Amino acid sequence: MAIKRPIALTVLDTVQAAAADITFAGNKLTVTGLGRTVNLADATYYDYTAYAAGTPSVKEYDFAAATLGADLTYRLAVIIDGQIDFNGGGKEANELIPIREYTISSGSTVPTAAFLATEFITRINLDPNAKVTAASGGAGIVELTLNTAEFGDFRVESPLGVVETVTTPFVAPAGTPAIVEADRGQANPAGAYNTYVISFDDERRHNAVAGGYVGYPEDVKVYLESTSGNAAAFISAMNAILGGTHTPVADYLGV
């Protein structure tokens, strides 16, 4: 699946005082290094996201109330929506693809919850391509910790009656150097970036309308080093411009 990249971006590792990196007049906005002026009259949406390193989730699966019986196969699938592995390595975007699947056959004896939990923990931890690390959360409980927050949170399909408890909620990474580099920006390896995205209709001529102007949806991004001593002034000014509280109001038409 193709990834839509911004038509222009800037990475501000050094932020000037008094929001001097922002130029805004006549409803036209630009930022140091962006190389493009955005007419906010054509803007359709904006988003501001603070830096987050990302937090892998931790979830427990309690087999105590599971429906157990002899001669059954028990299945536990760990799924990260939107990600699928290539056989030869690498990732491809896709939806609702089970990443890893584990099964246990009970045989002629009805298994206990503790037995199933122990067996699933063993199978997961023996899988070199597992997306999670398994541990015991207590008798009959499988505790799964996401290995990395980079590709999104995981979900589990488990036997009937198994109860899920989220002990550490997932937090998606935002403004990490890896994300900036993926957008083809040059990031400081130690950078912690707040992100502005401005969506707008970029008017260009098109033969389909006899050379008239057509609005093409585009984005620009600003990555702001959040630990800079001048970052707060930049954020205050930019939020006022995009949020419609900029002074004088006559300069502003709205996003």
N, C-alpha and C positions, 0 to 999 in steps of 0.2 A: 504494500500500500504506500503510495507516494506521500511524502511529508511536505506540507505547504510551508515554505520558508518566508520570512519577512522580506519585503522588497528593499528594505534598508534597516540597518541596525547600528547602534553605537554601544561601545563598552567603556564606561567611565570609571577607570581605576583611580584617577585623581579628579576630585570634584572641587570646582572653584567656589570661593566664598560668595555669599549673598546671591546664590542661585544664578551666577553669571554664565553658567553653561546653557541656560535657557534664553532663547530669543523669541519674543511673542509680541506681535503688533499686527493690527488689522486682521485679527483672527487667524493669522498665519504663525505656525509654531515650528521651530527647529531647535535642535539640541546639538551641542558640540560633537562633531564627528559623524553626525547622522547623514550629512550630505544630501538631505532632502527636506524641503519645506512641506508641511502638512497643513492644508486649509481645513480648519476645524469645522467649517460649514459643510464639508463633505464627509465628516467623520460620522460613523454609525455606532461605534462601540469603543469603550476603553476598559482596561483591566489593570489593576495594580496588585502585585503579589510580593509579599515580603519573602526574604530568603528563608529557606528551610533545608537543612541537611538531609532530611528524610528519616523517618523512623520505621523500621521493619515491625510488622505486627507480630503479636504472640497470641495464639488461640489454643484453648483446651477443648478436647473432645472426650466426653464422659460416656463410656459404654455401659454404665450401670443399668440404664433403662432400655438398652437395645433389645430388639426382638431376636432371641437366640434359639437355635435349634440344630439338630444333627443333620448331616448330609446337605449342608448349605455352603454357598460361597459368599464370603463377605468382601465387599469392595470399598476401598477408600481412594478417592481421586483428588489430587491437589491441582487446582486450576488457577492460572493467571490469565484472565480475559485479555485478549488482544495480543498474545504472544504465542508463537509456536517455534519449536526448534527445527532447524534444518538438519538433515541426517549428517551432512558433512561439517556441521558447525555453523554458528551464526543464528540470527533471529529474523523472523518475518512477522509483520503485524497480521493478526487474524483475530477473529472473535469466537469466544466460547469453545476454545480448543483445550481439552484436557492435556495438561503438560505431563504429569506423571500419574500412573495408576498402579495400585497395589491390591492384591487379592489373597485371601486365605480360605482354604477349604477346611471345613470342620471335621469331615469324616463322620463316623458313626456315633461319636460322642458329642453331646451338647457342650460347647465351649463356655468358659467363664468369661466375664468382662475383662478380668485381669489378664487372662491368656491372650485374648484378641489384642488388647492394648500393647502387650509386650511384643507380640508377633509383628504388629504394624510398625512399632518403633524400630525393631530390628531391620525390617525390610526397607524402611525409608532411609535409615542411616547407612545401609549397605549400597544404596543407589548412588553412584558417582555423579549422576545428573539431577539429583533431587533439588527442588527449589526451596525446600525447608529443612530444618534440623529438628529431629524428634527427640523428646525426652519424656520421662514419666512425670505426670502432674499429680500422682497419687494412684491408689489402687484403681485399675480400670480406666485410667485417664491418660490420653495421649496429648502431650503438649507440643505444638508445632510453632517454630520460630522462623519467620521469613528470612532467607539468607541475605537478600538485598532489597532495598526499596526502589531500586532503579526502574524496574519494569512494571510496577504497580502491585496492588495487594493481591493476596491469594484467597480463594474460597475452596471449600471442601464439599464433596459429595460423599456421604457416609451412610452406613447401614441405618435402617429405620429405628428410631428411638434414641439415637446418639444425640447428646445435648452439647451444643457449642457455647463456649464462653470466651469472649474477647478480653484478655487481660492487659494487653498493650495495643491501643488503637494504631492503625496505620496512618502515617503522615507522608504524603508524597514530597519528594525533593523539589525544590524550586530555586532557581538562580544559582545552581552549582556550576563549577567550571565545566563539567561534562556537558551540561545542558547548553551553556553558552557556546562551547566548541561545536556542538551538534548544529547550532544555528549558524555556524561558520563565523562566529566571532572569536577574537583572540582573548582568552581569559587568563587572568593570574591564577596559577594552580592553587593558591591559597585564598582565592576570591570568594566573597559571600555577597551575591548580587540580589538586590531588589529589582523587580522587572515591571516595566510599563509596556503594554501592548495597546496600540491605537489602530483601530480598523477604520478604513475609509474607502470611498469610491474614487478611484483614480480615473479621471476622464481622458480617454484616448480616442482617436478617430478610428472608424471601422468601416470597411467596404460594405458590410451587410446593411448599413443604413446610409448608403451613398456618401460615405466619407464623413458622416456626422459623428458626434461624440457619444461614446458609450462608457458607462461607469464600470470599471473592473474592480472587484473587491480585493483590496490589498491590506497588508499590515506593516507597521514599523514597530521596532522594539528598541527600548532603552534599557540597558543593564547598568545599574548603578551600584558601585561598591558601597555596601551598607555600613561598613566600619569606618568610612572616611569621616573626618571631623566635620565636613561641610555637607554631609548627606542630608541632615535634617532640614536645612534651609531649602535644598533642592526639592525634597519631597513635599514640603509645605507649599512651595510655589507651584510645582507641577500639579498637585492635587487641587489647588485652587483654580488653576487654568482649566483642567479637565472636568472639575466638578461644578464649574459655573459660579464660583465665588470670587474670582479674580477681580481686582480693582485696577482701573475703572471698568465697570460692567460693560460700558460701551464698546470695549475692545472684544467682547466675547459674544459669540452667537450660539454656541452650545454643541455638545456631543449627543 
